[in-house]
Amino acid sequence: MRRSFIVGGAVLGLALGLASTATAQVTLGADAAFNSAYVWRGLSLTNNFVIQPDLYLSVPISSTSLTVGGWANIEPSKYDNVPDDISEGGGLAGPDLTEFDWWAELGIPIGKVTLTPGATGYIYPNDGGLTEDNNTIEVYGKLSADVFLNPKLNIYYDVDKIKGAYIEAAVSHGIPLSAELPLTIGALAGFSAQAIGYFPHFLLATAASLASLVVVARMFPRGEG
């Protein structure tokens, strides 16, 4: 699930309650991000404009929730200006669906803490760049706390092609500029431990939302040490 790898861009979102009870409801949600690049865990997969739609369905199960969804990366143009262009699909076509990810997770609230186990599959329908040979599956566990700075710890493990771990820790803080314009400031540190090497990266980000439009600016998307 790759929802927020934004160097600079905007997100449009919509969520609908399909059925409700006294305490919970089934939710169908969709959003689309329009980003200046696609940076994933500190790696630039596409260094040009991309569109990233996302669709998900959340179903309450007792005190937990099951959420399933799909996410895609679309390169709207043919990025084949070598060596300046980086294209996840090898720059062979445009517009081009270069990646589709399915994902499923279970949200388990425990007091102020939420534990989220899940899995995601990465599918690359390309003839160049990342191809079906790179298709793989990850399992993960995420831990978040509803306390000051909203700390989060996520651990992912590739069980198929890479057989390696990625660990990510993040904090964020909301600043209510006004009732209509909340501002969020966050920081993230990630570390990949895989057979191909060890890659740390760091990220600072700010996000301001107005209705269903979210504008995000990120600094230091790459920080390998």
C-alpha positions in Angstrom: 0.0 0.0 0.0 1.7 3.2 -1.2 -0.5 6.1 -0.4 1.8 8.9 0.6 5.1 9.0 -1.2 4.8 12.6 -2.3 7.6 15.0 -3.0 5.1 17.7 -3.7 1.5 17.4 -4.8 -2.2 17.2 -4.0 -4.7 14.5 -3.0 -8.4 14.4 -3.7 -10.4 12.0 -1.6 -13.9 10.7 -1.0 -15.3 8.3 1.6 -18.9 7.0 1.7 -20.6 5.2 4.5 -22.5 2.3 2.9 -24.3 0.9 5.9 -24.3 1.8 9.5 -25.1 0.4 13.0 -25.1 2.2 16.3 -21.3 2.0 16.6 -19.7 1.3 13.2 -20.3 1.4 9.4 -19.0 -0.1 6.2 -16.9 2.5 4.4 -16.0 2.7 0.7 -13.2 5.2 0.1 -11.3 6.5 -2.9 -8.6 9.1 -3.4 -6.2 10.2 -6.1 -2.8 11.8 -5.6 -1.2 14.1 -8.2 2.5 14.1 -7.4 5.7 15.6 -8.9 7.5 12.3 -8.5 7.2 8.8 -7.1 9.6 8.3 -4.2 9.3 5.0 -2.4 11.2 4.4 0.9 13.9 6.8 -0.2 14.2 5.5 -3.7 13.2 7.5 -6.8 11.1 5.2 -9.0 9.8 8.0 -11.3 11.2 11.5 -11.2 8.3 13.1 -13.2 4.6 13.8 -12.7 2.5 10.7 -11.7 -1.1 10.0 -10.8 -1.8 7.6 -7.9 -5.4 6.5 -7.4 -6.5 4.4 -4.4 -9.7 2.5 -3.7 -10.5 0.8 -0.4 -13.3 -0.9 1.5 -13.4 -1.0 5.3 -15.7 -3.4 7.2 -16.2 -3.4 11.0 -15.8 -6.8 12.7 -16.7 -6.5 16.4 -14.2 -4.0 17.8 -11.8 -4.4 14.9 -12.0 -3.4 11.2 -10.9 -5.2 8.1 -9.8 -3.0 5.2 -9.0 -4.2 1.7 -7.9 -2.0 -1.2 -6.0 -1.4 -4.4 -3.5 1.3 -5.3 -1.9 2.2 -8.6 0.8 4.3 -10.1 0.2 5.9 -13.5 2.8 7.7 -15.6 0.6 10.0 -17.8 3.4 10.6 -20.4 6.2 8.7 -22.0 9.3 9.4 -19.9 12.1 8.3 -22.2 14.5 11.2 -22.1 17.7 9.3 -21.1 19.5 10.0 -18.8 17.3 12.7 -17.3 14.1 10.7 -16.9 13.6 7.9 -14.4 10.6 5.7 -15.2 9.2 2.8 -13.2 8.0 1.3 -16.5 11.3 1.9 -18.4 9.9 4.8 -20.3 8.4 2.5 -23.0 4.8 3.9 -23.0 2.6 6.7 -21.9 0.1 6.9 -20.4 1.2 3.8 -18.6 0.0 1.8 -15.6 3.4 0.9 -14.1 2.3 -0.6 -10.8 -0.7 -2.0 -9.0 -0.7 -3.0 -5.3 -3.4 -5.0 -3.5 -3.5 -4.8 0.2 -5.5 -6.1 3.2 -5.1 -5.3 6.9 -6.9 -5.7 10.2 -7.1 -2.7 12.7 -7.1 -3.8 16.3 -7.5 -1.0 18.9 -6.1 -1.6 22.3 -6.7 1.4 24.5 -4.8 4.3 23.0 -2.8 2.0 20.8 -3.8 0.5 17.4 -2.1 -2.7 16.1 -2.5 -3.3 12.4 -1.3 -6.6 10.8 -1.6 -6.9 7.1 -0.2 -7.9 3.7 0.3 -6.3 0.3 1.2 -7.5 -3.1 3.3 -5.6 -5.7 2.4 -6.1 -9.3 4.5 -4.5 -12.2 2.8 -5.0 -15.6 5.7 -3.6 -17.5 7.9 -4.7 -20.4 10.8 -2.6 -19.1 11.9 -1.2 -15.8 10.2 -3.1 -13.0 8.6 -6.1 -14.7 6.6 -9.2 -13.5 10.0 -10.6 -12.4 9.8 -8.1 -9.6 6.3 -9.0 -8.5 6.4 -9.8 -4.8 4.4 -9.9 -1.5 5.0 -8.3 1.9 3.6 -8.9 5.3 3.6 -6.2 7.9 2.7 -5.0 11.4 2.0 -1.4 12.3 1.8 0.1 15.7 0.4 3.6 16.4 -0.5 5.5 19.6 -3.0 8.2 20.1 -0.7 10.3 22.4 1.5 13.4 22.0 3.3 13.4 18.6 1.2 10.4 17.4 4.2 8.0 17.3 4.1 5.2 14.8 6.3 2.1 14.2 5.9 0.0 11.1 7.8 -3.2 10.2 7.5 -4.8 6.8 9.0 -8.1 5.6 9.1 -9.3 2.0 8.3 -13.0 2.0 8.8 -13.6 -1.8 11.5 -12.0 -3.9 13.6 -9.9 -1.6 13.2 -11.7 1.7 14.2 -8.6 3.7 12.8 -6.2 6.2 12.0 -2.5 6.1 11.5 -0.6 9.4 9.9 2.8 9.7 9.3 5.2 12.6 7.3 8.4 12.4 5.9 11.3 14.5 3.5 14.1 13.6 1.8 17.0 15.2 -1.3 18.9 14.2 -1.5 22.7 14.3 -5.1 24.2 13.9 -4.4 27.3 11.8 -8.2 27.6 11.6 -11.3 25.4 11.7 -11.1 25.1 7.9 -7.3 24.8 7.5 -5.5 22.3 9.8 -1.8 21.9 9.3 0.2 18.8 10.1 4.0 18.6 10.5 5.7 15.2 10.6 9.1 13.5 10.5 9.9 9.9 9.4 13.0 7.7 9.5 13.2 4.4 7.6 15.7 1.6 7.3 15.9 -1.2 4.7 17.7 -4.4 5.6 17.8 -6.6 2.5 20.1 -8.8 0.6 20.9 -6.0 -1.8 22.1 -3.7 0.9 21.2 -1.4 3.8 19.5 1.9 3.0 18.5 4.5 5.7 16.4 7.5 4.7 14.9 10.4 6.4 11.9 12.7 5.6 10.3 15.9 6.9 6.9 16.8 5.7 4.1 19.3 6.1 0.4 18.9 5.0 -2.5 21.3 4.9 -6.0 20.2 4.1 -9.0 22.1 2.9 -12.2 20.0 2.6 -11.2 16.9 0.5 -8.1 18.5 -1.0 -4.8 17.9 0.8 -1.6 19.7 -0.3 1.7 18.0 0.8 5.2 19.3 0.7 8.1 17.1 1.6 11.8 17.9 2.2 14.7 15.5 2.1 12.9 12.6 0.3 16.3 10.9 0.0 18.8 10.6 2.8 20.9 7.5 2.3 23.7 7.4 4.8 
